[in-house]
Amino acid sequence: MAKSNYWIKLYHEILDDPKMARLPDNLYRRAIELFLLAGENDAGGLLPPLDDMAWRLRMNESDLLADMEQLAQVGIVNETDGWSVTNFAKRQGVSSNAERVNNHRQAK
């Protein structure tokens, strides 16, 4: 396994994101698992090959592919040169000082 970060950012706003909130529980879980795999893969959101992900998630490839296609319909993942988590690099990137201050002020 390649060296990766041991954590990812998971934003509180996910609780109010209709794209996520309207998913069936199994797809909500699958989305979180894919976020984790993307973070572990450490390639800007690119996910490992489907067969590797299926093994890692202890499921068969056809079921995983069906889940991926459903998640792609709502824009959580996309397939171009392999599967990737949409906007992963942008969401996981370093926040500027101004963003951190603004987020802190909004939280108060």
MODELLER restraints for C-alpha pairs under 7 A, 6 or more apart:
rsr = mdl.restraints
at = mdl.atoms
rsr.add(forms.Gaussian(group=physical.xy_distance, feature=features.Distance(at['CA:4:A'], at['CA:40:A']), mean=5.13, stdev=0.5))
rsr.add(forms.Gaussian(group=physical.xy_distance, feature=features.Distance(at['CA:4:A'], at['CA:41:A']), mean=6.54, stdev=0.5))
rsr.add(forms.Gaussian(group=physical.xy_distance, feature=features.Distance(at['CA:4:A'], at['CA:42:A']), mean=5.60, stdev=0.5))
rsr.add(forms.Gaussian(group=physical.xy_distance, feature=features.Distance(at['CA:5:A'], at['CA:39:A']), mean=6.72, stdev=0.5))
rsr.add(forms.Gaussian(group=physical.xy_distance, feature=features.Distance(at['CA:5:A'], at['CA:40:A']), mean=6.31, stdev=0.5))
rsr.add(forms.Gaussian(group=physical.xy_distance, feature=features.Distance(at['CA:8:A'], at['CA:36:A']), mean=6.88, stdev=0.5))
rsr.add(forms.Gaussian(group=physical.xy_distance, feature=features.Distance(at['CA:8:A'], at['CA:39:A']), mean=6.01, stdev=0.5))
rsr.add(forms.Gaussian(group=physical.xy_distance, feature=features.Distance(at['CA:8:A'], at['CA:92:A']), mean=6.85, stdev=0.5))
rsr.add(forms.Gaussian(group=physical.xy_distance, feature=features.Distance(at['CA:9:A'], at['CA:92:A']), mean=6.00, stdev=0.5))
rsr.add(forms.Gaussian(group=physical.xy_distance, feature=features.Distance(at['CA:14:A'], at['CA:20:A']), mean=6.70, stdev=0.5))
rsr.add(forms.Gaussian(group=physical.xy_distance, feature=features.Distance(at['CA:15:A'], at['CA:21:A']), mean=6.62, stdev=0.5))
rsr.add(forms.Gaussian(group=physical.xy_distance, feature=features.Distance(at['CA:19:A'], at['CA:74:A']), mean=6.40, stdev=0.5))
rsr.add(forms.Gaussian(group=physical.xy_distance, feature=features.Distance(at['CA:20:A'], at['CA:28:A']), mean=6.39, stdev=0.5))
rsr.add(forms.Gaussian(group=physical.xy_distance, feature=features.Distance(at['CA:27:A'], at['CA:67:A']), mean=6.71, stdev=0.5))
rsr.add(forms.Gaussian(group=physical.xy_distance, feature=features.Distance(at['CA:35:A'], at['CA:85:A']), mean=6.84, stdev=0.5))
rsr.add(forms.Gaussian(group=physical.xy_distance, feature=features.Distance(at['CA:37:A'], at['CA:47:A']), mean=6.52, stdev=0.5))
rsr.add(forms.Gaussian(group=physical.xy_distance, feature=features.Distance(at['CA:38:A'], at['CA:45:A']), mean=4.97, stdev=0.5))
rsr.add(forms.Gaussian(group=physical.xy_distance, feature=features.Distance(at['CA:38:A'], at['CA:46:A']), mean=5.95, stdev=0.5))
rsr.add(forms.Gaussian(group=physical.xy_distance, feature=features.Distance(at['CA:38:A'], at['CA:47:A']), mean=5.11, stdev=0.5))
rsr.add(forms.Gaussian(group=physical.xy_distance, feature=features.Distance(at['CA:38:A'], at['CA:85:A']), mean=6.92, stdev=0.5))
rsr.add(forms.Gaussian(group=physical.xy_distance, feature=features.Distance(at['CA:39:A'], at['CA:45:A']), mean=6.95, stdev=0.5))
rsr.add(forms.Gaussian(group=physical.xy_distance, feature=features.Distance(at['CA:41:A'], at['CA:47:A']), mean=6.50, stdev=0.5))
rsr.add(forms.Gaussian(group=physical.xy_distance, feature=features.Distance(at['CA:41:A'], at['CA:48:A']), mean=6.76, stdev=0.5))
rsr.add(forms.Gaussian(group=physical.xy_distance, feature=features.Distance(at['CA:44:A'], at['CA:88:A']), mean=6.34, stdev=0.5))
rsr.add(forms.Gaussian(group=physical.xy_distance, feature=features.Distance(at['CA:44:A'], at['CA:89:A']), mean=4.69, stdev=0.5))
rsr.add(forms.Gaussian(group=physical.xy_distance, feature=features.Distance(at['CA:45:A'], at['CA:84:A']), mean=5.16, stdev=0.5))
rsr.add(forms.Gaussian(group=physical.xy_distance, feature=features.Distance(at['CA:45:A'], at['CA:85:A']), mean=4.98, stdev=0.5))
rsr.add(forms.Gaussian(group=physical.xy_distance, feature=features.Distance(at['CA:45:A'], at['CA:88:A']), mean=4.86, stdev=0.5))
rsr.add(forms.Gaussian(group=physical.xy_distance, feature=features.Distance(at['CA:45:A'], at['CA:89:A']), mean=5.85, stdev=0.5))
rsr.add(forms.Gaussian(group=physical.xy_distance, feature=features.Distance(at['CA:46:A'], at['CA:83:A']), mean=6.15, stdev=0.5))
rsr.add(forms.Gaussian(group=physical.xy_distance, feature=features.Distance(at['CA:46:A'], at['CA:84:A']), mean=4.12, stdev=0.5))
rsr.add(forms.Gaussian(group=physical.xy_distance, feature=features.Distance(at['CA:46:A'], at['CA:85:A']), mean=6.48, stdev=0.5))
rsr.add(forms.Gaussian(group=physical.xy_distance, feature=features.Distance(at['CA:47:A'], at['CA:83:A']), mean=5.56, stdev=0.5))
rsr.add(forms.Gaussian(group=physical.xy_distance, feature=features.Distance(at['CA:47:A'], at['CA:84:A']), mean=5.07, stdev=0.5))
rsr.add(forms.Gaussian(group=physical.xy_distance, feature=features.Distance(at['CA:50:A'], at['CA:61:A']), mean=6.72, stdev=0.5))
rsr.add(forms.Gaussian(group=physical.xy_distance, feature=features.Distance(at['CA:51:A'], at['CA:61:A']), mean=6.09, stdev=0.5))
rsr.add(forms.Gaussian(group=physical.xy_distance, feature=features.Distance(at['CA:54:A'], at['CA:60:A']), mean=5.67, stdev=0.5))
rsr.add(forms.Gaussian(group=physical.xy_distance, feature=features.Distance(at['CA:54:A'], at['CA:61:A']), mean=5.37, stdev=0.5))
rsr.add(forms.Gaussian(group=physical.xy_distance, feature=features.Distance(at['CA:54:A'], at['CA:64:A']), mean=6.33, stdev=0.5))
rsr.add(forms.Gaussian(group=physical.xy_distance, feature=features.Distance(at['CA:71:A'], at['CA:77:A']), mean=5.89, stdev=0.5))
rsr.add(forms.Gaussian(group=physical.xy_distance, feature=features.Distance(at['CA:72:A'], at['CA:78:A']), mean=5.31, stdev=0.5))
rsr.add(forms.Gaussian(group=physical.xy_distance, feature=features.Distance(at['CA:75:A'], at['CA:86:A']), mean=6.72, stdev=0.5))
rsr.add(forms.Gaussian(group=physical.xy_distance, feature=features.Distance(at['CA:76:A'], at['CA:85:A']), mean=6.11, stdev=0.5))
rsr.add(forms.Gaussian(group=physical.xy_distance, feature=features.Distance(at['CA:76:A'], at['CA:86:A']), mean=5.53, stdev=0.5))
rsr.add(forms.Gaussian(group=physical.xy_distance, feature=features.Distance(at['CA:77:A'], at['CA:83:A']), mean=6.86, stdev=0.5))
rsr.add(forms.Gaussian(group=physical.xy_distance, feature=features.Distance(at['CA:77:A'], at['CA:84:A']), mean=5.56, stdev=0.5))
rsr.add(forms.Gaussian(group=physical.xy_distance, feature=features.Distance(at['CA:77:A'], at['CA:85:A']), mean=4.35, stdev=0.5))
rsr.add(forms.Gaussian(group=physical.xy_distance, feature=features.Distance(at['CA:77:A'], at['CA:86:A']), mean=5.03, stdev=0.5))
rsr.add(forms.Gaussian(group=physical.xy_distance, feature=features.Distance(at['CA:78:A'], at['CA:84:A']), mean=5.56, stdev=0.5))
rsr.add(forms.Gaussian(group=physical.xy_distance, feature=features.Distance(at['CA:78:A'], at['CA:85:A']), mean=6.43, stdev=0.5))
rsr.add(forms.Gaussian(group=physical.xy_distance, feature=features.Distance(at['CA:78:A'], at['CA:86:A']), mean=6.22, stdev=0.5))
